[in-house]
Amino acid sequence: MESGSLAWVLVSAALVLFMTPGLAFFYGGMDRGRNVLNMLMMNFYCILVVPIVWVAVGYSLAQGGTGNYIGNFDHVFLDGIGILEDNGGRIATVAFLGMFACITPALISGAVADRMKFSAWAIFVPVWLLLVFVPIFKWVFGGWLGDRGSLDFAGGTAIHVNAGIASLAAVLVLGRRKGWPKEGHPPHSMPLVMIGTGILWFGWFGFNAGSALAANGLAAQAFMNTFLAAAAAGLVWVAIERLRDGHATNLGAASGIVAGLVAITPAAGYVSGAAPLAIGAIAGAVCCYAVRLKSKAGYDDALDVVACTSSAVWSARSPSASSPILGSSAPRSRPGCSTTADSTCSVNRLSPTLSQSCGRSASPW
């Protein structure tokens, strides 16, 4: 990895790490005042335990070997990963992906707010990471889902859809909060929510643009798409609130921005032009109404995690190289591919194949 790209990956890793404290503020402000410290600690705990699990065995299981479903133990405690062969590019990427691993279980904390004890959360996070996150990450980036053509530029499937489904499962198992839905649980601090939203948006540029794993035009395209989709989603959400409810809200603006960021993530490097605006606008509209489904369906998703992460389900299928409506970025090939027209070349970016043959490599690195 050349020096400029290495610097960008390292900066992006730091930006993604910063997102987890931002998420803590976002969720902490939305939660009730008596639970804010527990919510903050639930998020910060992910930064404490996940890096250890990731380096110990998580990365090796998520990216080692040639299996379709799970990796191997070749890189336990970063065994065999040095800095001489590629100027430190590989170890920088391990760190970058580790930041993704940190924020994924933290996303679930918003759904189980007010109901899960910290002691239970402390056990849940590492167990869920190894049993759920690691295999699905492998499926998407180097496994059977990637091989069948699933598009995921920056982790929309492996992270947001994964966390959304886990959140729904968790709230169904834990049950409803006392008094819900008759008793309202309004956010206790909108300034915290807005600060958290700003930090998340800032960090998301590293999340998406950093997934190009290079300082190049693809990173620039993902950067711009991230900017536009979030703005469009937030604008559409507050516009719907104004038309439907008679007034726009800060919470609506913040939720819309986050929905747009989630939606553009799997498509960030695959679309261009007006596409990010369309993706963001649709995500803002869909999620604005989706947050009301929980009352009708009877599941108590405390901070609307399921509704806001659902936008990634649609956008993960939206990018298309031949779409005349949405447009696309070109080329859509992996590093090391001899031609952009090679149909065997995987387009998932977080695990680039360095093989010159463009076929499935023995190792994603």
N, C-alpha and C positions, 0 to 999 in steps of 0.2 A: 504494500500500500504506500503510495507516494505521500510526502509530508503534508501537503495541503489537505488531502482527504483524511489522513490520520488525525489532523487537528480538528477537522469538522466532526468526525465520529466521536472524538473525546468530548468536544463541546456539546454535541447532541446528547451524549450519555448523561452529562451533568444537567442538561435541560430536562430530560426525562425524569431524573431523580428528583428534581425540584417540583415536578408535578405531584408527587405523593404528598408532601406538605400542603400544596395547593388544594389537593383533594380533601385533606383533613380540614382545612379552613372552610371549604365549600360545604362539606357534610356537617361540620361542626356548627356553622351558622344556621343550617336548615333544621338541625335537631333541636330538641328542647333544652333549655338552659341547664337543667340538672344533669343532662347526659353529655354535655359538650366535652368534658375532660376525658371521659371514656372513649368517645368517638375519636378524639385527637390521638389518644394512645393506641387505639386499634389500628390506625393508619401508620403511625410511626413505628409500631411493632413490626410491621411488614418490612420496613427498611432495616430493621435489626436482624431478623431471622432469615429472611429470604436470600440475601447475598451469601450467607453461610451455606444454606442448602443448595443454592445454585452452583456455587463453586465446588462443593463437596461431591455432588452426584447429579444435580439437576441438568447442568449443561451437557454432560456426557450422555445422559439418557435422552435429552431433547435433540441433540445434534450429532451424536456419534453413530458410526456404523452405517449400514446400507439397508436396514430393516424398514418395512413399510409402516410399522406401528410403534416401535420403541427403539431407542438407541442401544448403546452398550456402556461398558465401564472403562473404555480406553482412556478417557480424559478425566478420571476421578481426581479431584483436587488439582485440576489443570495439568495433569500429567501429559507430557508431550507437546505442550503449548508454550513456545518460546517467543523471543522477540528478534532473533537474528535473521530468520528466513524472509520475513515480510515487513521488516521495519516496525514490528509491534502491531501490525494491523489485525492479526487474529485475536490477540489478547484484548485489544481495544473493543473488538466486536463482541467478545464474550462479556465484557463489562457493559456494553450498550444493551445487549439482550437481557442481561441481569436486571437492568433498570425496568425493563418491560415486565419481567417476572415480579418485581417488587410491587408495581401498581395494580397488577391484575387482581390479586386477592383483596387489596385495599378497596377496590371498586365494590366488592360484595358487602362491605361493612355498612354501606348506606341502606341496603335493603333490610338488614337485621337490626337496625338501630333500635334501642330501648328494650331489646329482648335477649341478647346474647351476653353472657358474662365474659369478662376479659379472660378468665382462666380457660373457658371453653374455646374462645377465639385463639388463644395461644397454641392450643393443640390443633385446631382446625386448619390454620394457615399452612404450616409445613406439610400436613397430611394431604390437604387438597392440592397443594402445589405439585407434589410428586404423583399423586394418583390421577389427577385430572388435567392440570395445566401442561405438565411435561409431555404426556402422550399426545394431546391435541396439538401442541406446538410442533411436535415431530410429524404428525399427520399432514399439517398444512405446509411446513417448510422442510421438505425432504422425505415425505411419506406418501401414503396413498391418495390423500386429498389433493396434494400438489401435483401428483402424477396424472390425475384425472382431469386436470386443467382448472382447478379452483384458483381464482385470482384473489390475492390478498397482499397488497403492497407493503403495508406497515402494521399488520397485526389485527385488523378489524375482526377477523374470525377467531383467531387464536386467543385474543385478549378480550375484546368487547362482547362479542356474541357468547363466548365461553363464560365470561363473568355474568352476563345477563341471565343465561340459563341456570347457572349455579345460584344466582340470587333468587330466581323464582323457586327453585327446588328448596332452598333454605327457608324461605318464608312459608312455604307450604308445610314443611316439617315443623317449624317453630310455632306456627299458628299466629293468630292476631294479637295485637296489643290490647290491653284492657281498655274498654271504652271505644275502641275503633269499630265502625266508622262514625258513630254518633258524636264522639268527642273530637274536636279538631286539634291538630298539633301543628300550629303555625311556626314558621322559622323564628328563632329567638334573636337572631342578629343578622339582618340583611347586609350590613357593612362587611361582616366576615364572608358571607356568600359571594359578594361582588369582588372582594379581594381574592378569594379562592378562584373565582372564575377567571380573573385576569392572569393569575399565576398559571392556571391550566392552559389557557390560550397561548401564553408565552412559551411554556414548556412544550406544547404540542408541535411547534415548529421543529424542534429537535426530534420529536416522536416521528413525524412524517417525513420531513426533508432529510433527517439523518438516516432514514431507512434506505436511501439510495446507496449508503455506504461509500460515498464519494462526494467530493466537492465539484459537482458538474451541473450540466443543464437539467438533468432529471431531478436533482435536489432542488434546483430553483423552481421547477414546475410544481413539485410537491409543496414547496413553501407557499407559492402563490395560491394554489388550490386550497390549502389549509386556511389561509387568510380570508378568501372569498366565501367559502362554504359556511364558516362560522358566522360571518357578518350576515349572509343571506338568511340563515336559519334563525338567528336572533331577531332580525327585522320582521320576518314572516310571523314568528310567534307573537311578538308584541302587537302586530297588526291584527291578528286574529283575536287576541284579547280585547283590543279596542273595539272591534266590530261586534264581537260576541258578548262581552261583559261590560262594555262601556268605558273601560279604562285599561291601560297597559300597566304592567307591574315589573318591578326590579327582578323578582323571582322568575318571571316569564322570560325576560331578556337573558338572564343567566342560564336558565334551562335551555333556551333556544340555541345559545352559543355552544353549549356543551353537546347538544344533539347534533349540531352541524359538524362539530369536530369529530364526533364518533362516526358520523355518516361518511365523511370524506376519507377516513383513514384507510380502508381497504382499496380505495380507488385513487388515492392521492397522486400516484405516479403514472396512472393510466389514462387520464382525461385532461382536457385543456379547454381553452376558450370559455364558452358559457356553461360548460358542464358542471364545474364546481358550484356555480350559482344555482343551477337546477337541482343538483343533489342536496345542497343546503336548504333551499326553499321547500322542497318536498319533505325533507327530514323535519324541518321546523313545524310544518303543518301537521304531519302524521303524528309526531310526538306530542304536540300540543293537545291533541284529542286522545292520544293513547294513555296519557296520565290519568284520565277519567275512567279507564276500563277497570282499574283495580277495585273500585267500589262496586261495580256491576258484577265483576267476576268473583269477588269475595276474597282476594288475596291481598294481604297487608304489606305492600312494598313501601316501606316507611318513607324513603326519600326518592322514589320514582326511578330507581336504577333500571328496572326491567323495561320501562317505557322508553327511557332515553338511550339505552344500549340497543334497543330493537332496530334503530335506524341503520345500524351496520349490516343487518341481515339483508336489507334491500340493496344497499349500495355495493355490497360485496359481489352482487350479480350484475350491477349496472355497467361497469366499464367494458367497452368493446372496441377493438381496433378498427372495426368497420362501421361504427355507428355514425351516421351523418348528422344526428341530432345532438348527441352529447359531445362529439369530437373525441380526440385521443392524443396522447403524447406518443412520439415516435423517436427512436426505436423502442420496442418493448422486448428487449433481449437481455439475457444475463451477461454479466462480465465473462469474457472468455469464449463467447459464442462467435463463430466465424461469420454468421449471416443473420440478419434480423428476420429473415423469412423462414428460418429453420423451425419447423413445427414441434420438434422435440425439445426445444429450449424452454425451460421453465421460467415463468415471469414473476414468481414470488421473490421479493427482493431481500428479505431479512436473512436468507440463507443462500447467498450466491454460490453457484458452482464455478470452480476455477478450471474445470476440465475443458480442454480445447475441442473436445468432440461434441459438446452440447448435449450429450446423452446424460443419463443418470450417473452421477459420480459415486465412487466408493465412499466418499465422505463429503458432506456439504462444505468442508474446508480443505 
